[in-house]
Amino acid sequence: MKNSETPILEIRDVVKDFGGIRAVNRCSFKVQRGTITGLIGPNGAGKTTLFNLITGFLKCGSGQILSGDKRIDSLPPHEIFRQGIVRTFQIPRELKRMTVLENLMLVPADQLGEQLWSSWLLPWRVKRQEKSIEERALEVLRFVSLVHLKNEYAGNLSSGQKKLLELARTLMAEPQLVLLDEPGAGVNPTLMKQLADDIRRSCYERGLTFLLIEHDMDLVMSLCDPIIVMCNGENIMVGSPHEVQRDQRVIEAYLGGSGNESAEGI
């Protein structure tokens, strides 16, 4: 049995260069299980690059990335997905010409219907599995309050609804860790509140862990604890919302640090 204290994600001295530019500079931090951890910093701090490193879309120049006790920095994206690490993107990548329900039903891996021989020889098993997946997809859509749009084409959803659909698709993958890249971007206040509530419930009721990048500081401060702050590719602090708002290093990173500023708006 794994030690419950083992972090679900650990970044150890990770470095990533693009030509002569260092995007991530010996970055280290841990994400504990059952948390909603924020990752913030000025534009160009290296946050999205770090997400791409964690999920295998980029390879580290040096350092290590661990999921539990296992190194994942050498794995391709599909293997990292199988480890239970799922991400969303700043711009939702829904399948526009498929319905909301179909978008969810495509997520589970290793479906029998993907195998031609199963469709021919075991059609009843294929149908039974599809029914089970459909029931789970409908349950997830109810969870994120999108079930009334199950037959709508995903491309017709509003920006906020597409963010909820992104969250629903991650839930269909039954992940352990969800990386959310700016979930609040382009979302109106009503749907923002619903999205935040869904993230909290996913954490507290379903046991998911979240690491999210976000520039909406009201959302971050109300949703995340702890918060990791990056600047110039480095992790400059980890703390509670209260600590982050009052840390001089954070004030300097965001505001230039004249010494009189408050970080309340960060």
N, C-alpha and C positions, 0 to 999 in steps of 0.2 A: 504493500500500500504506500502511495506517495506521501511524503511529508506535506502536511497542509500548509506549512509555512513557505514552501517552494513557490516563488512567484510564477505566475502564468506566462510572463514575458520578461526577459532580461536582456538589456542592451549593454554590451561590454566594450568600451573603448572603440566604438565604431567610427571608421573614417571612410569618406567617399569624396573623391576628386573628379571634377570634369575638366580635363585639360589642366590649366594652371589655377583653376578655381576650386577651393575646398568648400564643398557644400555642407558636409558633416565632419566635425572635428573632434575626434576622441570622445564621442558622446556616450554617456553611461546613465542608465536608470533602470528601475524595476517597476513592473505593474503587478500589483497583488490581485489575487482572485477575489471576485465579488465586488470590485470597485468600479466607479465611473471616473476614470482618470482623464483630466484635460491636458492637452498639449498645445501651448500657446507660444506666441512670439511674433516679432515684427515680420512683415513681408520679407522673404528671402532668408529667413532664419534656418531653413533646412527641414521644416516639418514634413512637407509632402515627400521630399526625397527620402526621409527616414521611413515613412509609410511604404514607399516603393521598395526599400531595402528589406523591411520586415516581411513583406508579402512576396519577395522573390522577383519582382519586376526589374530590380537592379541588384548588382552584386557588390558586396562590401570591398573596399580597397584593403582594409584590415579590420580586426576586431571580431567579435562574436555576437550572434543573436541566438538566444535560447528560448524554447517554449517548454516550460517545465524543466526537465533535466536534459532535454535533447536539443542539440544544435540544429538550427534550421537555415543558417545563412548560405548553405551550399545547395539547398533544395530548389527545384523549379516551382513556379506559382501553384500548379495543380497539386503538388505534394504538400505544400504548405496549407492549401485549402483542406486537404484530407486530414491535416493535423488539428483542424477545428478553428483555424484563423481565417476570418472572412472580412472583407473590406467593402466600403462604399466609396464613391468618387464625388468630387466637387460638382461635376455635372452628371446627373443620373444617366445610367446606361440601360434604360428599359428597352424592351423589344416592342417598338412602337406599333407594329401592325399585328400584334397579338393582344388578346384580352388581358386584363389584370389577373384573372384566375390562371390563364395559360402561362403568364410570366412566372407565377409561383410554382406551377406544376412541373416546369422544366428544371427546377433547381436540384432536386434530389439526384444523387449520383447512382450509377449502376442499375438503371431501371430495366426491367425485363423487356419492355417494348422496344428498347434500343437494339435488341438482338433479333435478327431476322428469323432464326430458327425457333425462338420462343414464340413469336407471333404465329408461326405456322403450326408448331407442335403443342404449344401450351397456351392457347388463347384465353382459357378460363383463368389461368394464373396471372396473365398480363392484365386482364380486365379487373381482377380482384385487387391487384397492386395499384392500378390506376385509380380505382375507387377509393382506396385507402389514402393515396396521395391527395386526391381531390378533397376528401374530408379534412385532412390536415391543413390544406391550403385555405379552405373556407374558415377553419378555426383561427388561423393566423390573420386572415382578413378581418374577421370579427374583432380580434385583439387590437388591430390598428385602425378600426372603424372605417374600413374600405369595402366591406362586404357588399354594400349597396352598389358598388361600381364594378363588381366582379366580371360583368360582361362588356364593360367599356373597353375600347382600345386604349392601351397604355399611353400611346402618343397624344391622346386627347386630354390627359389629366393636367391639372394645374401644377405649377412648380412645387408647391407644398405637398400636393398629393403624390407627386413622383418621389419626393423624399420619403414619404410614408411607405410607398411601394418598395423603395430600396431597402428600408428597414425590414419590411415583411419578407423580402427575398432572402435577406440574411438569416431571418428566423427559420425559414424553410430548410436552410442548410444545417440546422441544429449545431451551431458553432459553440465553442467555448469562449473565444475572444472575438469581439467585433471592433474593427477599426473604422471610425466614422470620419470622413473628410468633409468638414464644413457642413454638417447636417442642417444648420439653420439658414444657409445662404439662399436668398430668394423666397423665403417662406413667410407668409403673412402672420401677424401676431396670434391669431386664433389657432392656425395649424401648428405654429411654433410651440404653443402651450401643449397641444395634443402630442406632438412629437417628443417633447421633453417628458411628458407623463408616460408615454409608451417606453421610452428608454429606461426610466426609473422602474417601471413594472417589469420590464424584461430582465433587469438586474436583480430586483428583489424577489420576484415571483418565479422567474425561470432560471435564475442562477447564472446569467450571462455576465461577462466582464466586458467593459467598454474602455477603449482609448480613443479620444476624439480630438480632432483639430477643429478649432472654431475661433472666429474673429468677433463674434457677438459676445461681449464680455458679461452682459447681463445673464445670458444663457449659461456661460461657463461658470460664473460665480454661484449661480443658483443650483447647478446640476452636478458639478464636478468636485471631488475631494478624494485624492490630492490633485494638485495642478503642477505640471512640469513646465518650466519656462525655458525656451531656447532663444539664443541670440548668436548670430554669426556661426551657426553650425554646432554650437556647444550648449549643453544643459547648464544653465547658470543657477538654477535653484529648483527645489521641489518643496511644496508646502501646501497648507490649507488656503482657501480663498482669503481669509483674513490676513495670513502671513504674506501671501503674494501681493496683495494690494498695498502693503506697507513696506515692502522690501526695496531698499535703495537701488539694488542692481536692476530690478524690474523697472523702476521709475526711469533709470538712466537708459535702459534698452528701448523703452517706448517714447520717452519724452525728452531725452537729452540730458536729464539729471542736473538741473540748475540748483537742486537742493530744496526748493520751496514747493515743488509740485506735489500733488496727491495722485496716487495711482487708482483712486476710486473708480475712474471711468475706464480703466484698462479691462 
